[in-house]
């Protein structure tokens, strides 16, 4: 079995939670909150006849959820040992600068012995792992799906770029000649492209979100969100900042909104958008407002610790998302943006971004 760091991190999360028996909450800086945790009662993997429950009570019993048959029982000490082995294996591959998928035979042999057939739990939504936990705050048992983000490898994406995430802008001011268009299109770096536009007295203004489903999803936050998002994208490409939190401050002084406190309003709305993306919203599918990762996020930290942002602790989760995300430039050729073109005697430019965690 081969997998990348993110995929091995999902198996690591499973081992770690069964070893520790607790999932700790985190503050906005991913620091563990010692007094807030959820007792892990079982982990659920698979669907239908292949649905298994890893029940933790003194030992870990692997039970067929359909028939109730116990398939095997493993001492918790085995999970403690295998958790450490898997972490060391992932870190070794990372230090070797291994790219793509790799094997960790010892860890996979143990995984097979506890009836794991895949590294990733098969899911139809954003839940990477399904847990039954005991909530000490309200004294009840609940089942939640969590999305897993690992800091052991390269920063993962939150909002993936595609052809559906293009935003169209119209050029205003000086109209470019064919030679000037060729000069603009010839620059590889967007900083050079916009410096050139500025030097000849040309600017851009947002026209439309190319994909109407994405536009609808953005407007589920507020009708102004397509314009807000497009303004943030524009300022990113102009080199103002890549951090979403800083871009909010930059556009707060523009005239796209007029509230009692633009910064407070924008921070709230962008946090809401990031939360929607994190827990279920994808650009090309109509967003109903229902969260798919019903528990929240599990973070595998670079030291191997595992913490969570439960939707019960909404404020910490929203603050974490805003403080730890940035815009990134996707492939221009793959997604068809970054060059000036003409339509009906007017000149246009498409821009596209992805949102990535900073670590």
C-alpha positions in Angstrom: 0.0 0.0 0.0 1.3 3.4 -0.9 0.0 6.9 0.1 1.1 10.5 0.4 1.7 12.2 3.7 -1.9 13.4 4.0 -3.2 9.9 3.4 -0.9 8.3 5.9 -1.8 11.1 8.4 -5.4 9.9 8.2 -4.4 6.4 9.3 -2.1 8.0 11.9 -5.1 9.9 13.3 -7.0 6.7 13.7 -4.1 5.0 15.5 -3.5 8.0 17.7 -7.1 8.4 18.8 -7.5 4.7 19.6 -4.2 4.9 21.5 -5.0 8.0 23.6 -8.8 7.6 23.9 -9.2 11.4 24.0 -9.6 14.1 21.4 -8.6 17.5 22.8 -10.0 20.8 21.6 -7.7 23.5 20.4 -7.6 27.3 20.7 -7.3 29.6 17.6 -3.5 29.0 17.6 -3.8 25.2 17.6 -2.7 24.9 21.2 -4.3 22.0 23.1 -6.9 23.0 25.7 -6.3 20.5 28.5 -9.7 20.9 30.1 -11.8 20.4 27.0 -11.7 17.0 25.4 -14.0 14.3 24.0 -13.6 10.6 25.1 -13.3 8.5 22.0 -15.7 5.6 22.3 -15.3 4.2 18.8 -14.2 4.9 15.3 -16.4 3.9 12.4 -15.0 3.0 9.0 -16.6 1.7 5.8 -20.2 1.4 4.6 -22.8 -1.3 4.1 -21.6 -4.8 4.8 -18.0 -3.5 5.1 -18.9 -1.1 7.9 -16.6 -1.7 10.9 -16.5 -0.3 14.4 -13.3 0.1 16.4 -14.7 0.1 19.9 -12.4 1.3 22.6 -13.0 0.0 26.1 -9.9 -1.4 27.9 -8.9 -2.8 24.5 -9.9 -2.2 20.9 -12.4 -4.6 19.5 -13.0 -4.6 15.7 -16.7 -5.3 15.2 -18.7 -5.9 12.0 -21.4 -3.2 12.4 -24.0 -5.2 10.4 -23.7 -8.6 12.1 -22.2 -7.6 15.5 -19.4 -10.1 15.1 -16.2 -9.3 16.8 -13.4 -9.8 14.2 -10.4 -9.2 16.5 -9.3 -7.6 19.7 -6.1 -5.6 20.1 -4.4 -4.3 23.2 -4.3 -0.5 23.4 -0.6 -0.8 24.0 -0.3 -2.0 20.4 -1.9 1.2 19.1 0.5 3.3 21.3 3.5 1.5 19.8 2.2 1.7 16.2 1.2 5.3 16.5 4.8 6.2 17.3 6.2 4.0 14.5 3.9 5.5 12.0 4.8 9.1 13.0 8.5 8.3 12.8 8.0 6.7 9.4 6.1 9.8 8.0 8.7 12.2 9.4 11.6 10.1 7.9 10.0 10.2 4.5 9.4 14.0 4.9 13.0 14.6 5.9 14.1 12.5 2.9 12.0 15.0 0.8 10.1 12.1 -0.6 7.6 13.3 -3.2 4.2 11.6 -3.9 3.2 8.2 -2.6 5.4 6.0 -0.5 5.3 2.7 1.4 5.4 2.1 5.2 5.3 -1.7 5.3 5.3 -2.2 9.1 2.4 0.3 9.6 0.4 -1.2 6.7 0.9 -4.7 8.0 -0.6 -3.6 11.4 -3.4 -1.8 9.6 -4.3 -5.0 7.7 -4.2 -7.0 10.9 -7.0 -4.7 12.3 -9.0 -5.1 9.0 -8.2 -1.8 7.4 -8.4 -2.2 3.6 -7.5 1.4 2.7 -5.5 4.3 4.1 -8.4 6.7 3.5 -11.8 6.0 4.9 -14.2 5.9 2.0 -16.6 8.9 2.3 -19.0 10.8 0.1 -18.5 14.1 1.9 -15.9 16.1 3.7 -15.7 13.7 6.7 -12.4 11.9 6.7 -13.0 10.1 9.9 -16.2 9.3 11.8 -16.1 9.1 15.6 -18.5 8.3 18.4 -17.4 10.4 21.4 -18.6 11.1 24.9 -18.9 14.9 25.4 -18.0 15.6 29.0 -19.6 19.1 28.7 -23.1 17.9 28.0 -22.7 14.3 29.3 -23.9 12.5 26.2 -22.6 10.2 23.4 -22.7 11.6 19.8 -21.4 10.5 16.4 -19.6 13.1 14.3 -17.7 13.2 11.0 -14.4 15.2 11.1 -12.2 16.5 8.3 -8.5 15.9 8.9 -5.8 18.4 8.0 -2.2 17.4 8.5 0.7 19.7 9.2 3.2 16.9 8.8 3.5 17.6 5.0 3.0 20.6 2.8 0.2 23.0 3.6 -3.1 21.6 2.4 -5.7 23.5 0.4 -9.0 24.6 1.7 -10.5 26.0 -1.5 -9.4 24.2 -4.6 -9.1 26.1 -7.9 -10.8 24.8 -11.1 -12.3 26.2 -14.2 -15.4 27.0 -12.1 -13.5 29.4 -9.9 -12.6 32.1 -12.5 -13.6 35.7 -11.8 -13.8 38.1 -14.8 -12.6 41.7 -14.6 -13.0 44.5 -17.2 -10.0 46.8 -18.0 -10.6 50.4 -17.6 -8.6 53.5 -18.4 -6.1 53.3 -21.2 -7.1 50.7 -23.8 -4.2 48.4 -24.6 -2.8 48.0 -28.1 -2.1 44.6 -29.5 1.6 45.1 -28.6 0.7 46.1 -25.1 -1.5 43.1 -24.7 1.3 40.9 -25.9 3.6 42.5 -23.4 1.2 42.0 -20.5 0.5 38.4 -21.5 4.2 37.7 -21.8 5.0 38.4 -18.1 5.1 35.3 -16.0 4.7 37.1 -12.6 1.5 38.8 -11.8 3.4 41.5 -9.9 5.0 42.4 -13.3 1.7 42.3 -15.1 0.0 44.7 -12.7 3.0 47.0 -12.5 2.9 47.2 -16.3 -0.9 48.0 -16.3 -0.3 50.7 -13.6 2.5 52.3 -15.7 0.2 52.8 -18.7 -2.8 54.0 -16.7 -4.9 50.9 -16.8 -6.8 49.3 -13.9 -9.4 46.5 -13.6 -12.9 46.2 -12.1 -14.9 43.1 -11.2 -17.6 42.1 -13.7 -18.8 38.6 -12.9 -18.3 35.3 -11.2 -18.0 33.0 -14.2 -19.7 30.0 -12.6 -23.3 30.8 -11.4 -23.3 27.9 -8.9 -20.2 29.4 -7.2 -21.9 32.8 -7.3 -25.0 31.4 -5.6 -22.8 29.7 -3.0 -21.0 32.9 -2.3 -24.3 34.8 -2.0 -25.5 32.3 0.6 -23.2 34.2 2.9 -24.2 37.7 1.7 -25.3 39.1 -1.6 -22.1 41.2 -1.5 -19.7 38.2 -1.2 -18.9 37.8 -4.9 -17.7 41.4 -5.0 -15.9 41.1 -1.7 -14.1 37.9 -2.8 -13.2 39.4 -6.1 -11.8 42.5 -4.5 -9.6 40.4 -2.2 -8.4 38.4 -5.2 -7.6 41.6 -7.1 -5.5 43.0 -4.2 -3.8 39.6 -3.8 -2.6 39.7 -7.4 -1.6 43.3 -7.1 0.9 42.2 -4.4 -0.8 43.8 -1.4 -0.9 40.5 0.7 -1.8 36.8 0.4 -3.2 36.5 3.9 -7.0 36.7 4.0 -7.0 38.5 7.3 -4.8 41.3 5.9 -6.8 41.5 2.7 -9.9 42.2 4.7 -8.2 45.2 6.2 -7.1 46.4 2.8 -10.6 46.3 1.2 -12.4 47.6 4.3 -11.6 51.1 3.2 -13.0 50.6 -0.4 -16.5 51.6 -1.4 -17.9 48.1 -2.0 -19.7 48.1 1.3 -21.0 50.8 3.7 -21.6 49.6 7.2 -21.2 51.0 10.7 -17.8 49.1 10.9 -16.6 47.6 7.7 -13.8 45.6 9.3 -16.1 43.9 11.8 -18.6 43.1 9.1 -16.0 41.8 6.6 -14.2 39.6 9.2 -17.5 38.1 10.2 -18.6 37.3 6.6 -15.3 36.0 5.5 -15.1 33.7 8.6 -18.6 32.4 7.6 -17.5 31.7 4.1 -14.4 29.9 5.2 -16.5 27.8 7.7 -18.9 26.9 4.9 -16.0 25.8 2.6 -14.3 23.8 5.4 -17.4 21.9 6.3 -19.1 21.2 3.0 -19.3 23.9 0.4 -17.5 23.2 -2.9 -17.5 25.6 -5.9 -19.3 23.6 -8.5 -22.1 22.0 -6.3 -25.1 24.0 -5.1 -24.6 24.7 -1.4 -27.7 23.9 0.7 -26.2 25.2 3.9 -25.9 21.8 5.5 -22.5 20.9 7.0 -21.1 17.5 5.9 -18.1 17.4 8.3 -20.6 17.5 11.2 -17.9 17.5 13.9 -15.4 20.0 12.6 -11.7 19.7 11.9 -9.0 17.5 13.3 -5.5 18.9 13.0 -2.5 16.6 13.0 0.2 19.0 14.3 3.8 18.8 13.1 4.9 17.3 16.5 2.4 14.5 16.1 -0.2 15.8 18.5 -3.8 15.6 17.4 -6.3 18.3 18.3 -9.7 19.4 17.1 -12.0 22.3 16.4 -15.4 21.1 17.2 -18.4 23.0 15.8 -19.5 23.4 19.4 -16.4 25.6 19.8 -17.4 27.7 16.8 -15.5 30.9 17.7 -12.1 29.2 18.0 -12.7 27.3 14.7 -13.7 30.4 12.8 -10.7 32.4 14.2 -8.4 29.5 13.3 -9.6 29.5 9.7 -9.1 33.2 9.2 -5.7 33.4 10.9 -4.3 30.4 9.1 -5.3 30.8 5.5 -3.8 32.6 2.5 -4.4 32.9 -1.2 -2.3 30.9 -3.6 -1.8 31.1 -7.4 -3.0 28.0 -9.2 -1.9 26.9 -12.7 -2.7 29.6 -15.3 -2.7 27.3 -18.2 -4.8 24.6 -16.6 -7.5 26.9 -15.4 -7.5 29.4 -18.3 -6.8 32.8 -16.6 -4.2 35.5 -16.4 -4.2 36.8 -20.0 -6.0 39.8 -21.5 -8.6 39.1 -24.2 -11.1 41.2 -26.2 -14.9 40.8 -26.5 -17.3 43.3 -28.2 -14.5 45.9 -28.4 -13.8 45.7 -24.6 -10.9 44.1 -22.9 -11.1 41.6 -20.1 -9.0 39.6 -17.7 -9.8 36.4 -15.7 -8.3 35.8 -12.3 -8.4 32.6 -10.2 -7.2 31.6 -6.8 -7.0 28.7 -4.4 -7.0 29.1 -0.6 -4.3 27.2 1.2 -3.4 26.8 4.9 -0.2 28.5 6.0 1.1 25.3 7.6 
